[in-house]
Amino acid sequence: MLEKFVEEIKRVCGDNLKSVILYGSKASGESTKKFSDYNLLLVLNKISFQDLKSITSIADKWIKQKNPPPLIFSAERLNKSTDVFPIEFLDMKEHHKVLYGDDPFTDMQINLRHLRHECESELKGKLLKLRQGYMNTGGKTSGVRELLISSVSTFLIVFRHILYLLGRTPPAKRLDALNMLSEHIKINTEPFISILKMKNEEKETSKLDPVVIFEQYIEEIEKIVDFVDDM
C-alpha cells in the first residue's frame, strides 16, 4: 500500500517532487495495530492548485484506508516554519524515513525559545480540551476510557520535548522519556502507563477504572503545565 502510493505521488508530481518522508509512530517503531496509520510529508519545489488537485486525485483510496492526507510543504516554506511548528518538526527530524528524494531535516535547526512556547501552548490547549472532553462523556466509563486513549499520545509527545528544554536528549520510547521527565518533575507515571496498556488492549486493563485513572491523569498533567509555565 505505502510503496504503491509513493509511486503514484512520484508519477503525478514529476520533477516538482523533492521528498517523500514517513514520520510518526510507523517511523519511530511505536506503532500499534489498531491506532497507528501512515503519516507522510511531501516536499515540493513549489505548490500550485494544480499540484494539489493532482495529489488529491490519487489520495482517495489512501484516505479510505484510514490514513491521513499527506502534509504538503514547499521546500522554502518548510524551512520558514520551524518557529511555528518546533515540536512537530523536531519529532519528524528525530524519527523519519526518507522514502524518496532528499532529507529535508539534515540541516534543520530548532530554536529552544520557540520550542518552549509551543510546549506551553500545546499543554494548556490540550488540558482545556481534556476537561471539555470529560464533560462530553457525562462521566460514563466507556466515554472516559476512549478519551484517555485518544489523548495520551499527544501529551507524551509534548513531554518528550520538555526534556530538550532541560538539556536532556529524550529516549525514543515514550515511557522511557516519561520516566526521565519524572527525574525533574515529581509526577506519578502510573496513570500514563495504565492508559497505554488500555490502548494496547492488554488483558489486565479490564479491571481498571477509567474515571479513577482520569482523576490521577489530569492531576499529573496539571503539575507538568505548572512546571513549564515557570521555565
C-alpha positions as CSV (number, residue, x, y, z in Angstrom):
1,M,0.0,0.0,0.0
2,L,2.7,2.5,1.0
3,E,5.0,1.7,-1.8
4,K,2.2,1.9,-4.4
5,F,1.1,5.3,-3.1
6,V,4.6,6.7,-3.2
7,E,4.9,5.6,-6.8
8,E,1.7,7.3,-7.6
9,I,2.9,10.5,-5.9
10,K,6.1,10.4,-8.0
11,R,4.1,9.9,-11.1
12,V,1.7,12.9,-10.7
13,C,4.3,15.3,-9.2
14,G,7.2,14.5,-11.5
15,D,10.3,16.7,-11.3
16,N,8.4,19.1,-8.9
17,L,8.7,16.5,-6.1
18,K,11.7,16.8,-3.8
19,S,11.0,14.4,-1.0
20,V,8.5,11.9,0.4
21,I,9.0,11.4,4.2
22,L,7.4,8.8,6.5
23,Y,7.1,10.1,10.1
24,G,5.1,9.3,13.2
25,S,4.7,6.0,15.0
26,K,5.4,3.9,11.9
27,A,8.8,5.6,11.6
28,S,9.6,5.6,15.3
29,G,8.7,1.9,15.9
30,E,6.0,2.6,18.4
31,S,3.0,1.8,16.1
32,T,0.1,-0.2,17.3
33,K,-2.1,-2.3,15.0
34,K,-5.4,-0.6,15.9
35,F,-4.3,3.1,16.4
36,S,-1.4,3.7,14.0
37,D,-1.5,4.9,10.4
38,Y,1.0,6.1,7.8
39,N,1.9,9.8,8.1
40,L,3.6,11.3,5.1
41,L,5.2,14.6,4.4
42,L,5.6,15.7,0.8
43,V,8.1,18.4,-0.1
44,L,7.7,20.1,-3.4
45,N,9.7,22.7,-5.2
46,K,6.6,24.8,-5.5
47,I,2.9,24.2,-4.8
48,S,0.2,25.3,-7.2
49,F,-3.5,24.5,-7.1
50,Q,-2.9,22.1,-9.9
51,D,-0.4,20.2,-7.8
52,L,-3.0,19.9,-5.0
53,K,-5.6,18.7,-7.5
54,S,-3.2,16.1,-8.9
55,I,-2.3,14.7,-5.4
56,T,-6.0,14.7,-4.4
57,S,-6.8,12.6,-7.5
58,I,-4.7,9.7,-6.2
59,A,-5.4,10.1,-2.5
60,D,-8.9,8.8,-2.2
61,K,-8.0,5.1,-1.7
62,W,-5.2,6.1,0.7
63,I,-7.6,8.1,2.9
64,K,-10.3,5.4,2.7
65,Q,-7.7,3.1,4.3
66,K,-7.8,5.4,7.3
67,N,-4.5,7.2,6.6
68,P,-4.4,11.0,7.0
69,P,-3.9,13.0,3.9
70,P,-0.2,13.9,3.4
71,L,1.2,17.1,4.7
72,I,2.4,19.2,1.7
73,F,5.1,21.9,2.0
74,S,7.2,23.8,-0.4
75,A,10.9,23.5,0.4
76,E,11.1,27.2,1.1
77,R,8.0,27.3,3.4
78,L,9.2,24.2,5.3
79,N,12.4,25.9,6.4
80,K,10.5,29.1,7.3
81,S,8.0,27.2,9.6
82,T,10.3,25.9,12.3
83,D,9.3,28.8,14.6
84,V,5.6,27.8,14.3
85,F,5.9,24.0,14.4
86,P,9.0,23.2,16.5
87,I,7.6,20.2,18.3
88,E,6.3,18.7,15.0
89,F,9.5,19.3,13.1
90,L,11.8,18.2,15.9
91,D,9.7,15.0,16.2
92,M,10.0,14.4,12.5
93,K,13.7,15.2,12.5
94,E,14.3,12.5,15.2
95,H,12.0,9.8,13.7
96,H,11.6,9.7,10.0
97,K,12.3,7.6,6.9
98,V,13.1,9.1,3.6
99,L,11.0,7.2,1.0
100,Y,12.1,9.3,-1.9
101,G,14.4,12.2,-2.6
102,D,16.4,14.5,-0.3
103,D,16.3,14.5,3.5
104,P,14.8,18.0,4.4
105,F,15.7,17.6,8.1
106,T,19.5,17.2,7.7
107,D,20.4,20.9,8.4
108,M,17.2,21.9,10.1
109,Q,17.7,23.9,13.4
110,I,15.1,24.3,16.1
111,N,15.1,27.4,18.4
112,L,14.5,26.3,22.1
113,R,12.6,29.5,22.8
114,H,10.1,28.6,20.1
115,L,10.0,25.1,21.4
116,R,9.2,26.2,25.0
117,H,6.4,28.4,23.7
118,E,4.8,25.6,21.7
119,C,5.1,23.2,24.6
120,E,3.3,25.6,26.9
121,S,0.6,26.3,24.2
122,E,0.0,22.7,23.5
123,L,-0.2,21.6,27.1
124,K,-2.6,24.4,28.1
125,G,-4.7,23.9,25.0
126,K,-4.9,20.1,25.3
127,L,-5.7,20.4,29.0
128,L,-8.7,22.7,28.2
129,K,-9.9,20.2,25.6
130,L,-9.4,17.3,28.1
131,R,-11.7,19.0,30.6
132,Q,-14.3,19.6,27.8
133,G,-13.9,16.0,26.7
134,Y,-14.7,14.7,30.1
135,M,-17.9,16.8,30.3
136,N,-18.9,15.4,26.9
137,T,-18.6,11.9,28.2
138,G,-21.0,12.7,31.1
139,G,-18.6,10.8,33.3
140,K,-19.6,7.5,31.7
141,T,-16.9,4.8,31.9
142,S,-16.8,3.9,28.2
143,G,-16.5,7.5,27.1
144,V,-13.8,8.4,29.7
145,R,-11.8,5.3,28.6
146,E,-11.9,6.4,24.9
147,L,-10.9,10.0,26.0
148,L,-7.9,8.7,27.8
149,I,-6.8,6.5,24.9
150,S,-7.3,9.3,22.3
151,S,-5.4,12.0,24.3
152,V,-2.4,10.3,25.9
153,S,-0.1,10.2,22.8
154,T,-0.3,13.9,22.3
155,F,0.7,14.6,25.9
156,L,3.5,12.1,25.8
157,I,4.9,13.8,22.6
158,V,5.0,17.2,24.4
159,F,6.5,15.6,27.5
160,R,9.4,14.3,25.4
161,H,10.1,17.7,24.1
162,I,10.2,19.3,27.5
163,L,13.3,17.2,28.0
164,Y,15.1,19.2,25.3
165,L,14.3,22.3,27.3
166,L,16.0,20.6,30.3
167,G,19.1,19.9,28.3
168,R,18.4,16.2,28.0
169,T,18.2,14.0,24.9
170,P,14.9,12.1,25.2
171,P,14.8,8.4,24.6
172,A,12.9,7.1,21.6
173,K,10.4,5.2,23.6
174,R,7.6,7.2,25.2
175,L,7.6,5.5,28.6
176,D,11.4,5.9,28.9
177,A,11.0,9.6,28.1
178,L,8.3,9.9,30.7
179,N,10.5,8.2,33.3
180,M,13.3,10.6,32.5
181,L,11.0,13.6,32.9
182,S,9.9,12.3,36.3
183,E,13.5,12.7,37.4
184,H,13.0,16.5,37.0
185,I,9.3,16.8,37.9
186,K,7.7,14.9,40.8
187,I,5.0,13.1,38.9
188,N,3.2,9.8,39.3
189,T,3.8,7.9,36.0
190,E,1.3,5.2,36.8
191,P,-1.8,6.7,35.1
192,F,0.1,7.2,31.9
193,I,1.3,3.6,32.0
194,S,-2.3,2.3,32.6
195,I,-3.7,4.3,29.7
196,L,-1.0,2.9,27.3
197,K,-1.9,-0.6,28.5
198,M,-5.6,0.2,27.7
199,K,-4.5,1.5,24.3
200,N,-2.6,-1.7,23.6
201,E,-5.6,-3.7,24.8
202,E,-3.7,-5.6,27.5
203,K,-5.9,-8.1,29.3
204,E,-5.4,-6.8,32.9
205,T,-6.8,-3.4,31.9
206,S,-10.4,-4.7,32.1
207,K,-10.1,-4.3,35.9
208,L,-9.0,-0.6,35.7
209,D,-11.5,2.2,36.5
210,P,-11.1,4.8,33.8
211,V,-12.7,7.5,35.9
212,V,-10.2,7.0,38.7
213,I,-7.3,7.0,36.3
214,F,-8.6,10.2,34.7
215,E,-8.5,12.0,38.0
216,Q,-4.9,10.9,38.5
217,Y,-4.0,11.7,34.9
218,I,-5.3,15.2,34.9
219,E,-3.7,15.9,38.2
220,E,-0.2,14.9,36.9
221,I,-0.7,16.9,33.7
222,E,-1.5,20.0,35.8
223,K,1.9,19.6,37.6
224,I,3.7,19.5,34.3
225,V,1.8,22.5,33.0
226,D,2.8,24.5,36.1
227,F,6.4,23.4,35.6
228,V,6.6,24.5,32.0
229,D,4.8,27.8,32.9
230,D,7.6,28.6,35.3
231,M,10.5,27.8,32.9
